[in-house]
Amino acid sequence: MVPPVAHGYSFHETNDKDFTVVIVAIASLVCVSLLAIFKAYINKCTFFEYIKTVVYYITTAVLVSSVFYVAGNLLTRFIEEHGFFDLSSSGGVSLLPHAIIPSLASV
């Protein structure tokens, strides 16, 4: 629950996508680190196993997050290049740019 809350708060405060990504990455890394530390503590690991467990989970989290961040950027670029979304001046994103949506005021 911490990373989505961090995203909502940081995006609400700044509307800066890069800042929001950094804040969510830091919050996620802190959460994964704490969970790894608690897991190593509960399993009564030796010092070497303790460090090994924490590094394993932090490395996994960083690698998976990086792969999905790059995949998201590539997918966004692909969608923009092929024009799947109409980013018109009306400010909305529409999959059906020519669809007529009746107004509730006219009903």
N, CA, C and O atoms as a Tinker XYZ file with bonds, in Angstrom:
   428  protein
     1  N      0.809000   -1.197000    0.000000    73     2
     2  CA     0.000000    0.000000    0.000000    64     1     3
     3  C      0.853000    1.262000    0.000000    63     2     4     5
     4  O      0.371000    2.324000   -0.394000    81     3
     5  N      2.099000    1.173000    0.428000    73     3     6
     6  CA     2.933000    2.369000    0.522000    64     5     7
     7  C      3.271000    2.955000   -0.846000    63     6     8     9
     8  O      3.110000    4.162000   -1.024000    81     7
     9  N      3.740000    2.152000   -1.844000    73     7    10
    10  CA     4.076000    2.761000   -3.136000    64     9    11
    11  C      2.900000    3.451000   -3.838000    63    10    12    13
    12  O      3.095000    4.542000   -4.374000    81    11
    13  N      1.678000    2.871000   -3.866000    73    11    14
    14  CA     0.581000    3.616000   -4.491000    64    13    15
    15  C      0.240000    4.922000   -3.765000    63    14    16    17
    16  O     -0.102000    5.920000   -4.399000    81    15
    17  N      0.335000    4.908000   -2.449000    73    15    18
    18  CA     0.079000    6.134000   -1.687000    64    17    19
    19  C      1.156000    7.167000   -1.986000    63    18    20    21
    20  O      0.858000    8.351000   -2.146000    81    19
    21  N      2.415000    6.720000   -2.062000    73    19    22
    22  CA     3.516000    7.631000   -2.398000    64    21    23
    23  C      3.321000    8.206000   -3.793000    63    22    24    25
    24  O      3.586000    9.386000   -4.024000    81    23
    25  N      2.858000    7.372000   -4.727000    73    23    26
    26  CA     2.601000    7.854000   -6.092000    64    25    27
    27  C      1.508000    8.905000   -6.100000    63    26    28    29
    28  O      1.671000    9.975000   -6.686000    81    27
    29  N      0.415000    8.607000   -5.463000    73    27    30
    30  CA    -0.700000    9.549000   -5.445000    64    29    31
    31  C     -0.339000   10.870000   -4.808000    63    30    32    33
    32  O     -0.699000   11.929000   -5.321000    81    31
    33  N      0.366000   10.819000   -3.701000    73    31    34
    34  CA     0.728000   12.054000   -3.007000    64    33    35
    35  C      1.760000   12.857000   -3.797000    63    34    36    37
    36  O      1.617000   14.071000   -3.941000    81    35
    37  N      2.798000   12.194000   -4.309000    73    35    38
    38  CA     3.848000   12.937000   -5.008000    64    37    39
    39  C      3.343000   13.491000   -6.335000    63    38    40    41
    40  O      3.727000   14.593000   -6.724000    81    39
    41  N      2.485000   12.743000   -7.041000    73    39    42
    42  CA     1.956000   13.250000   -8.305000    64    41    43
    43  C      0.971000   14.385000   -8.049000    63    42    44    45
    44  O      0.913000   15.347000   -8.815000    81    43
    45  N      0.202000   14.275000   -6.980000    73    43    46
    46  CA    -0.754000   15.328000   -6.630000    64    45    47
    47  C     -0.029000   16.626000   -6.292000    63    46    48    49
    48  O     -0.493000   17.714000   -6.634000    81    47
    49  N      1.107000   16.502000   -5.622000    73    47    50
    50  CA     1.840000   17.687000   -5.187000    64    49    51
    51  C      2.606000   18.362000   -6.323000    63    50    52    53
    52  O      2.698000   19.589000   -6.350000    81    51
    53  N      3.167000   17.576000   -7.279000    73    51    54
    54  CA     4.078000   18.174000   -8.255000    64    53    55
    55  C      3.647000   18.043000   -9.712000    63    54    56    57
    56  O      4.015000   18.890000  -10.527000    81    55
    57  N      2.888000   17.026000  -10.067000    73    55    58
    58  CA     2.547000   16.714000  -11.467000    64    57    59
    59  C      3.789000   16.477000  -12.317000    63    58    60    61
    60  O      3.744000   16.668000  -13.533000    81    59
    61  N      4.899000   16.065000  -11.702000    73    59    62
    62  CA     6.150000   15.778000  -12.397000    64    61    63
    63  C      6.333000   14.266000  -12.454000    63    62    64    65
    64  O      6.495000   13.616000  -11.421000    81    63
    65  N      6.308000   13.706000  -13.670000    73    63    66
    66  CA     6.364000   12.266000  -13.839000    64    65    67
    67  C      7.689000   11.688000  -13.342000    63    66    68    69
    68  O      7.696000   10.652000  -12.677000    81    67
    69  N      8.802000   12.337000  -13.652000    73    67    70
    70  CA    10.105000   11.815000  -13.246000    64    69    71
    71  C     10.260000   11.806000  -11.732000    63    70    72    73
    72  O     10.774000   10.842000  -11.165000    81    71
    73  N      9.824000   12.859000  -11.084000    73    71    74
    74  CA     9.877000   12.930000   -9.626000    64    73    75
    75  C      9.017000   11.831000   -9.011000    63    74    76    77
    76  O      9.417000   11.195000   -8.036000    81    75
    77  N      7.847000   11.612000   -9.580000    73    75    78
    78  CA     6.935000   10.588000   -9.075000    64    77    79
    79  C      7.552000    9.205000   -9.210000    63    78    80    81
    80  O      7.433000    8.388000   -8.297000    81    79
    81  N      8.211000    8.926000  -10.336000    73    79    82
    82  CA     8.843000    7.620000  -10.546000    64    81    83
    83  C      9.945000    7.396000   -9.517000    63    82    84    85
    84  O     10.074000    6.297000   -8.976000    81    83
    85  N     10.734000    8.420000   -9.243000    73    83    86
    86  CA    11.808000    8.302000   -8.255000    64    85    87
    87  C     11.235000    8.047000   -6.863000    63    86    88    89
    88  O     11.741000    7.194000   -6.133000    81    87
    89  N     10.191000    8.773000   -6.492000    73    87    90
    90  CA     9.594000    8.603000   -5.165000    64    89    91
    91  C      9.010000    7.193000   -5.006000    63    90    92    93
    92  O      9.192000    6.560000   -3.966000    81    91
    93  N      8.317000    6.709000   -6.026000    73    91    94
    94  CA     7.728000    5.369000   -5.949000    64    93    95
    95  C      8.825000    4.316000   -5.910000    63    94    96    97
    96  O      8.695000    3.325000   -5.190000    81    95
    97  N      9.900000    4.505000   -6.665000    73    95    98
    98  CA    11.009000    3.545000   -6.648000    64    97    99
    99  C     11.656000    3.490000   -5.269000    63    98   100   101
   100  O     11.974000    2.408000   -4.775000    81    99
   101  N     11.851000    4.640000   -4.651000    73    99   102
   102  CA    12.452000    4.673000   -3.314000    64   101   103
   103  C     11.517000    4.019000   -2.298000    63   102   104   105
   104  O     11.968000    3.239000   -1.459000    81   103
   105  N     10.231000    4.324000   -2.362000    73   103   106
   106  CA     9.273000    3.724000   -1.427000    64   105   107
   107  C      9.213000    2.204000   -1.605000    63   106   108   109
   108  O      9.153000    1.463000   -0.624000    81   107
   109  N      9.228000    1.750000   -2.847000    73   107   110
   110  CA     9.197000    0.307000   -3.109000    64   109   111
   111  C     10.457000   -0.368000   -2.608000    63   110   112   113
   112  O     10.396000   -1.452000   -2.028000    81   111
   113  N     11.608000    0.270000   -2.829000    73   111   114
   114  CA    12.870000   -0.299000   -2.383000    64   113   115
   115  C     12.940000   -0.374000   -0.855000    63   114   116   117
   116  O     13.463000   -1.340000   -0.300000    81   115
   117  N     12.420000    0.634000   -0.192000    73   115   118
   118  CA    12.390000    0.610000    1.276000    64   117   119
   119  C     11.485000   -0.523000    1.769000    63   118   120   121
   120  O     11.838000   -1.237000    2.708000    81   119
   121  N     10.330000   -0.683000    1.142000    73   119   122
   122  CA     9.405000   -1.755000    1.549000    64   121   123
   123  C     10.013000   -3.136000    1.321000    63   122   124   125
   124  O      9.930000   -4.002000    2.193000    81   123
   125  N     10.622000   -3.347000    0.160000    73   123   126
   126  CA    11.247000   -4.641000   -0.130000    64   125   127
   127  C     12.402000   -4.893000    0.830000    63   126   128   129
   128  O     12.587000   -6.013000    1.305000    81   127
   129  N     13.174000   -3.856000    1.113000    73   127   130
   130  CA    14.305000   -4.000000    2.046000    64   129   131
   131  C     13.821000   -4.395000    3.440000    63   130   132   133
   132  O     14.381000   -5.292000    4.070000    81   131
   133  N     12.790000   -3.725000    3.908000    73   131   134
   134  CA    12.261000   -4.060000    5.240000    64   133   135
   135  C     11.711000   -5.483000    5.291000    63   134   136   137
   136  O     11.931000   -6.203000    6.266000    81   135
   137  N     10.997000   -5.886000    4.245000    73   135   138
   138  CA    10.467000   -7.256000    4.213000    64   137   139
   139  C     11.602000   -8.282000    4.194000    63   138   140   141
   140  O     11.514000   -9.317000    4.856000    81   139
   141  N     12.664000   -7.999000    3.439000    73   139   142
   142  CA    13.801000   -8.920000    3.383000    64   141   143
   143  C     14.507000   -8.988000    4.737000    63   142   144   145
   144  O     14.911000  -10.065000    5.177000    81   143
   145  N     14.655000   -7.847000    5.391000    73   143   146
   146  CA    15.289000   -7.819000    6.714000    64   145   147
   147  C     14.459000   -8.603000    7.716000    63   146   148   149
   148  O     15.002000   -9.379000    8.502000    81   147
   149  N     13.144000   -8.407000    7.695000    73   147   150
   150  CA    12.278000   -9.135000    8.620000    64   149   151
   151  C     12.291000  -10.635000    8.341000    63   150   152   153
   152  O     12.267000  -11.439000    9.272000    81   151
   153  N     12.328000  -11.015000    7.062000    73   151   154
   154  CA    12.373000  -12.431000    6.722000    64   153   155
   155  C     13.663000  -13.059000    7.237000    63   154   156   157
   156  O     13.637000  -14.145000    7.816000    81   155
   157  N     14.777000  -12.390000    7.032000    73   155   158
   158  CA    16.059000  -12.917000    7.508000    64   157   159
   159  C     16.078000  -12.997000    9.035000    63   158   160   161
   160  O     16.632000  -13.938000    9.603000    81   159
   161  N     15.481000  -12.021000    9.689000    73   159   162
   162  CA    15.437000  -12.011000   11.154000    64   161   163
   163  C     14.574000  -13.160000   11.694000    63   162   164   165
   164  O     14.964000  -13.840000   12.644000    81   163
   165  N     13.419000  -13.368000   11.091000    73   163   166
   166  CA    12.506000  -14.418000   11.550000    64   165   167
   167  C     13.093000  -15.802000   11.318000    63   166   168   169
   168  O     12.893000  -16.708000   12.127000    81   167
   169  N     13.827000  -15.971000   10.202000    73   167   170
   170  CA    14.439000  -17.270000    9.902000    64   169   171
   171  C     15.697000  -17.521000   10.722000    63   170   172   173
   172  O     16.323000  -18.572000   10.583000    81   171
   173  N     16.078000  -16.571000   11.577000    73   171   174
   174  CA    17.255000  -16.689000   12.440000    64   173   175
   175  C     18.492000  -17.051000   11.628000    63   174   176   177
   176  O     19.206000  -18.002000   11.948000    81   175
   177  N     18.731000  -16.286000   10.583000    73   175   178
   178  CA    19.864000  -16.517000    9.693000    64   177   179
   179  C     21.169000  -16.093000   10.356000    63   178   180   181
   180  O     21.189000  -15.265000   11.267000    81   179
   181  N     22.258000  -16.685000    9.871000    73   179   182
   182  CA    23.573000  -16.213000   10.280000    64   181   183
   183  C     23.818000  -14.875000    9.581000    63   182   184   185
   184  O     23.035000  -14.462000    8.725000    81   183
   185  N     24.898000  -14.210000    9.947000    73   183   186
   186  CA    25.165000  -12.884000    9.370000    64   185   187
   187  C     25.301000  -12.972000    7.854000    63   186   188   189
   188  O     24.757000  -12.135000    7.134000    81   187
   189  N     26.027000  -13.984000    7.363000    73   187   190
   190  CA    26.207000  -14.139000    5.919000    64   189   191
   191  C     24.879000  -14.424000    5.221000    63   190   192   193
   192  O     24.594000  -13.838000    4.177000    81   191
   193  N     24.070000  -15.310000    5.779000    73   191   194
   194  CA    22.758000  -15.606000    5.192000    64   193   195
   195  C     21.832000  -14.390000    5.258000    63   194   196   197
   196  O     21.020000  -14.164000    4.360000    81   195
   197  N     21.964000  -13.623000    6.317000    73   195   198
   198  CA    21.183000  -12.395000    6.494000    64   197   199
   199  C     21.467000  -11.424000    5.345000    63   198   200   201
   200  O     20.550000  -10.925000    4.693000    81   199
   201  N     22.760000  -11.167000    5.112000    73   199   202
   202  CA    23.166000  -10.251000    4.037000    64   201   203
   203  C     22.771000  -10.831000    2.680000    63   202   204   205
   204  O     22.311000  -10.101000    1.802000    81   203
   205  N     22.946000  -12.129000    2.510000    73   203   206
   206  CA    22.606000  -12.793000    1.249000    64   205   207
   207  C     21.108000  -12.664000    0.945000    63   206   208   209
   208  O     20.730000  -12.395000   -0.195000    81   207
   209  N     20.265000  -12.853000    1.946000    73   207   210
   210  CA    18.814000  -12.739000    1.761000    64   209   211
   211  C     18.414000  -11.317000    1.392000    63   210   212   213
   212  O     17.620000  -11.113000    0.473000    81   211
   213  N     18.948000  -10.351000    2.089000    73   211   214
   214  CA    18.599000   -8.947000    1.831000    64   213   215
   215  C     19.066000   -8.533000    0.438000    63   214   216   217
   216  O     18.308000   -7.909000   -0.304000    81   215
   217  N     20.287000   -8.865000    0.077000    73   215   218
   218  CA    20.814000   -8.492000   -1.243000    64   217   219
   219  C     20.031000   -9.191000   -2.351000    63   218   220   221
   220  O     19.769000   -8.596000   -3.396000    81   219
   221  N     19.659000  -10.450000   -2.128000    73   219   222
   222  CA    18.882000  -11.184000   -3.135000    64   221   223
   223  C     17.555000  -10.478000   -3.437000    63   222   224   225
   224  O     17.217000  -10.268000   -4.602000    81   223
   225  N     16.816000  -10.118000   -2.406000    73   223   226
   226  CA    15.513000   -9.505000   -2.624000    64   225   227
   227  C     15.629000   -8.084000   -3.177000    63   226   228   229
   228  O     14.807000   -7.677000   -3.998000    81   227
   229  N     16.626000   -7.330000   -2.743000    73   227   230
   230  CA    16.813000   -5.975000   -3.283000    64   229   231
   231  C     17.210000   -6.046000   -4.747000    63   230   232   233
   232  O     16.694000   -5.286000   -5.567000    81   231
   233  N     18.126000   -6.955000   -5.086000    73   231   234
   234  CA    18.546000   -7.115000   -6.479000    64   233   235
   235  C     17.385000   -7.544000   -7.362000    63   234   236   237
   236  O     17.210000   -7.019000   -8.462000    81   235
   237  N     16.596000   -8.489000   -6.891000    73   235   238
   238  CA    15.436000   -8.938000   -7.657000    64   237   239
   239  C     14.454000   -7.795000   -7.890000    63   238   240   241
   240  O     13.943000   -7.629000   -8.998000    81   239
   241  N     14.191000   -7.016000   -6.865000    73   239   242
   242  CA    13.250000   -5.898000   -6.998000    64   241   243
   243  C     13.762000   -4.856000   -7.982000    63   242   244   245
   244  O     12.994000   -4.351000   -8.801000    81   243
   245  N     15.039000   -4.530000   -7.913000    73   243   246
   246  CA    15.610000   -3.530000   -8.822000    64   245   247
   247  C     15.580000   -4.027000  -10.261000    63   246   248   249
   248  O     15.209000   -3.281000  -11.167000    81   247
   249  N     15.965000   -5.277000  -10.477000    73   247   250
   250  CA    15.985000   -5.812000  -11.839000    64   249   251
   251  C     14.585000   -5.902000  -12.451000    63   250   252   253
   252  O     14.385000   -5.518000  -13.604000    81   251
   253  N     13.632000   -6.401000  -11.693000    73   251   254
   254  CA    12.266000   -6.524000  -12.211000    64   253   255
   255  C     11.665000   -5.146000  -12.482000    63   254   256   257
   256  O     11.007000   -4.941000  -13.502000    81   255
   257  N     11.887000   -4.214000  -11.578000    73   255   258
   258  CA    11.370000   -2.856000  -11.785000    64   257   259
   259  C     11.990000   -2.207000  -13.014000    63   258   260   261
   260  O     11.300000   -1.521000  -13.768000    81   259
   261  N     13.279000   -2.417000  -13.220000    73   259   262
   262  CA    13.965000   -1.841000  -14.372000    64   261   263
   263  C     13.437000   -2.416000  -15.677000    63   262   264   265
   264  O     13.198000   -1.682000  -16.637000    81   263
   265  N     13.258000   -3.728000  -15.709000    73   263   266
   266  CA    12.753000   -4.368000  -16.932000    64   265   267
   267  C     11.357000   -3.851000  -17.272000    63   266   268   269
   268  O     11.083000   -3.549000  -18.434000    81   267
   269  N     10.475000   -3.744000  -16.285000    73   267   270
   270  CA     9.125000   -3.281000  -16.568000    64   269   271
   271  C      9.075000   -1.788000  -16.873000    63   270   272   273
   272  O      8.197000   -1.348000  -17.614000    81   271
   273  N      9.992000   -1.001000  -16.320000    73   271   274
   274  CA    10.059000    0.423000  -16.655000    64   273   275
   275  C     10.459000    0.592000  -18.123000    63   274   276   277
   276  O      9.857000    1.388000  -18.844000    81   275
   277  N     11.472000   -0.155000  -18.561000    73   275   278
   278  CA    11.911000   -0.086000  -19.955000    64   277   279
   279  C     10.812000   -0.607000  -20.877000    63   278   280   281
   280  O     10.554000   -0.015000  -21.925000    81   279
   281  N     10.161000   -1.709000  -20.497000    73   279   282
   282  CA     9.079000   -2.254000  -21.315000    64   281   283
   283  C      7.924000   -1.259000  -21.433000    63   282   284   285
   284  O      7.326000   -1.130000  -22.501000    81   283
   285  N      7.610000   -0.564000  -20.356000    73   283   286
   286  CA     6.549000    0.443000  -20.399000    64   285   287
   287  C      6.898000    1.594000  -21.316000    63   286   288   289
   288  O      6.044000    2.079000  -22.057000    81   287
   289  N      8.153000    2.039000  -21.275000    73   287   290
   290  CA     8.576000    3.115000  -22.173000    64   289   291
   291  C      8.534000    2.677000  -23.627000    63   290   292   293
   292  O      8.106000    3.442000  -24.492000    81   291
   293  N      8.978000    1.440000  -23.909000    73   291   294
   294  CA     8.929000    0.931000  -25.278000    64   293   295
   295  C      7.491000    0.791000  -25.773000    63   294   296   297
   296  O      7.193000    1.117000  -26.922000    81   295
   297  N      6.611000    0.314000  -24.915000    73   295   298
   298  CA     5.208000    0.169000  -25.291000    64   297   299
   299  C      4.568000    1.529000  -25.539000    63   298   300   301
   300  O      3.783000    1.684000  -26.474000    81   299
   301  N      4.896000    2.508000  -24.713000    73   299   302
   302  CA     4.370000    3.860000  -24.912000    64   301   303
   303  C      4.842000    4.429000  -26.236000    63   302   304   305
   304  O      4.057000    5.025000  -26.974000    81   303
   305  N      6.125000    4.249000  -26.543000    73   303   306
   306  CA     6.660000    4.742000  -27.812000    64   305   307
   307  C      5.988000    4.039000  -28.996000    63   306   308   309
   308  O      5.669000    4.683000  -29.995000    81   307
   309  N      5.771000    2.723000  -28.889000    73   307   310
   310  CA     5.112000    1.963000  -29.949000    64   309   311
   311  C      3.688000    2.464000  -30.175000    63   310   312   313
   312  O      3.262000    2.643000  -31.316000    81   311
   313  N      2.957000    2.688000  -29.090000    73   311   314
   314  CA     1.574000    3.167000  -29.191000    64   313   315
   315  C      1.528000    4.552000  -29.821000    63   314   316   317
   316  O      0.659000    4.823000  -30.651000    81   315
   317  N      2.444000    5.425000  -29.441000    73   315   318
   318  CA     2.459000    6.779000  -30.005000    64   317   319
   319  C      2.848000    6.763000  -31.481000    63   318   320   321
   320  O      2.276000    7.508000  -32.277000    81   319
   321  N      3.816000    5.922000  -31.859000    73   319   322
   322  CA     4.262000    5.865000  -33.252000    64   321   323
   323  C      3.177000    5.337000  -34.180000    63   322   324   325
   324  O      3.044000    5.810000  -35.309000    81   323
   325  N      2.411000    4.376000  -33.725000    73   323   326
   326  CA     1.398000    3.760000  -34.579000    64   325   327
   327  C      0.025000    4.394000  -34.424000    63   326   328   329
   328  O     -0.925000    3.967000  -35.080000    81   327
   329  N     -0.096000    5.387000  -33.586000    73   327   330
   330  CA    -1.326000    6.155000  -33.483000    64   329   331
   331  C     -2.522000    5.396000  -32.958000    63   330   332   333
   332  O     -3.641000    5.615000  -33.421000    81   331
   333  N     -2.315000    4.512000  -32.007000    73   331   334
   334  CA    -3.436000    3.778000  -31.436000    64   333   335
   335  C     -4.339000    4.677000  -30.605000    63   334   336   337
   336  O     -5.532000    4.408000  -30.469000    81   335
   337  N     -3.779000    5.737000  -30.051000    73   335   338
   338  CA    -4.555000    6.681000  -29.264000    64   337   339
   339  C     -4.573000    8.020000  -29.970000    63   338   340   341
   340  O     -3.565000    8.461000  -30.521000    81   339
   341  N     -5.729000    8.663000  -29.947000    73   339   342
   342  CA    -5.866000    9.986000  -30.529000    64   341   343
   343  C     -5.662000   11.005000  -29.418000    63   342   344   345
   344  O     -6.532000   11.190000  -28.568000    81   343
   345  N     -4.516000   11.659000  -29.429000    73   343   346
   346  CA    -4.235000   12.675000  -28.426000    64   345   347
   347  C     -4.628000   14.028000  -29.011000    63   346   348   349
   348  O     -3.779000   14.812000  -29.436000    81   347
   349  N     -5.910000   14.275000  -29.023000    73   347   350
   350  CA    -6.418000   15.499000  -29.633000    64   349   351
   351  C     -6.308000   16.675000  -28.669000    63   350   352   353
   352  O     -5.912000   16.512000  -27.515000    81   351
   353  N     -6.660000   17.846000  -29.152000    73   351   354
   354  CA    -6.557000   19.052000  -28.335000    64   353   355
   355  C     -7.629000   19.102000  -27.252000    63   354   356   357
   356  O     -7.588000   19.984000  -26.393000    81   355
   357  N     -8.585000   18.178000  -27.272000    73   355   358
   358  CA    -9.631000   18.182000  -26.254000    64   357   359
   359  C     -9.117000   17.707000  -24.903000    63   358   360   361
   360  O     -9.801000   17.832000  -23.888000    81   359
   361  N     -7.885000   17.152000  -24.901000    73   359   362
   362  CA    -7.291000   16.756000  -23.632000    64   361   363
   363  C     -7.567000   15.324000  -23.244000    63   362   364   365
   364  O     -6.961000   14.825000  -22.295000    81   363
   365  N     -8.454000   14.645000  -23.936000    73   363   366
   366  CA    -8.771000   13.272000  -23.584000    64   365   367
   367  C     -8.066000   12.289000  -24.484000    63   366   368   369
   368  O     -7.632000   12.630000  -25.584000    81   367
   369  N     -7.956000   11.075000  -24.009000    73   367   370
   370  CA    -7.395000   10.003000  -24.801000    64   369   371
   371  C     -8.567000    9.132000  -25.218000    63   370   372   373
   372  O     -9.366000    8.704000  -24.386000    81   371
   373  N     -8.660000    8.875000  -26.516000    73   371   374
   374  CA    -9.805000    8.135000  -26.995000    64   373   375
   375  C     -9.369000    6.991000  -27.892000    63   374   376   377
   376  O     -8.580000    7.192000  -28.816000    81   375
   377  N     -9.875000    5.792000  -27.630000    73   375   378
   378  CA    -9.639000    4.672000  -28.524000    64   377   379
   379  C    -10.553000    4.765000  -29.736000    63   378   380   381
   380  O    -10.215000    4.254000  -30.804000    81   379
   381  N    -11.698000    5.406000  -29.589000    73   379   382
   382  CA   -12.640000    5.597000  -30.674000    64   381   383
   383  C    -12.792000    7.097000  -30.927000    63   382   384   385
   384  O    -13.706000    7.725000  -30.394000    81   383
   385  N    -11.895000    7.675000  -31.743000    73   383   386
   386  CA   -11.904000    9.129000  -31.889000    64   385   387
   387  C    -13.150000    9.665000  -32.595000    63   386   388   389
   388  O    -13.476000   10.843000  -32.448000    81   387
   389  N    -13.846000    8.831000  -33.350000    73   387   390
   390  CA   -15.003000    9.316000  -34.092000    64   389   391
   391  C    -16.329000    8.914000  -33.460000    63   390   392   393
   392  O    -17.383000    9.140000  -34.054000    81   391
   393  N    -16.299000    8.332000  -32.287000    73   391   394
   394  CA   -17.527000    7.909000  -31.620000    64   393   395
   395  C    -18.268000    9.143000  -31.087000    63   394   396   397
   396  O    -17.658000   10.090000  -30.590000    81   395
   397  N    -19.564000    9.102000  -31.203000    73   395   398
   398  CA   -20.399000   10.196000  -30.712000    64   397   399
   399  C    -20.982000    9.753000  -29.377000    63   398   400   401
   400  O    -21.666000    8.734000  -29.288000    81   399
   401  N    -20.703000   10.525000  -28.361000    73   399   402
   402  CA   -21.209000   10.228000  -27.021000    64   401   403
   403  C    -22.291000   11.246000  -26.697000    63   402   404   405
   404  O    -21.998000   12.439000  -26.615000    81   403
   405  N    -23.534000   10.811000  -26.511000    73   403   406
   406  CA   -24.596000   11.761000  -26.240000    64   405   407
   407  C    -24.414000   12.429000  -24.878000    63   406   408   409
   408  O    -23.948000   11.815000  -23.919000    81   407
   409  N    -24.780000   13.651000  -24.827000    73   407   410
   410  CA   -24.681000   14.415000  -23.597000    64   409   411
   411  C    -25.851000   14.089000  -22.681000    63   410   412   413
   412  O    -26.955000   13.818000  -23.153000    81   411
   413  N    -25.617000   14.114000  -21.395000    73   411   414
   414  CA   -26.705000   13.884000  -20.445000    64   413   415
   415  C    -27.664000   15.071000  -20.430000    63   414   416   417
   416  O    -28.830000   14.912000  -20.069000    81   415
   417  N    -27.202000   16.238000  -20.810000    73   415   418
   418  CA   -28.051000   17.433000  -20.814000    64   417   419
   419  C    -29.119000   17.350000  -21.909000    63   418   420   421
   420  O    -30.194000   17.934000  -21.774000    81   419
   421  N    -28.821000   16.618000  -23.001000    73   419   422
   422  CA   -29.783000   16.549000  -24.101000    64   421   423
   423  C    -30.821000   15.459000  -23.881000    63   422   424   425
   424  O    -31.777000   15.371000  -24.652000    81   423
   425  N    -30.673000   14.638000  -22.872000    73   423   426
   426  CA   -31.616000   13.534000  -22.624000    64   425   427
   427  C    -32.810000   14.016000  -21.861000    63   426   428
   428  O    -33.709000   13.231000  -21.560000    81   427
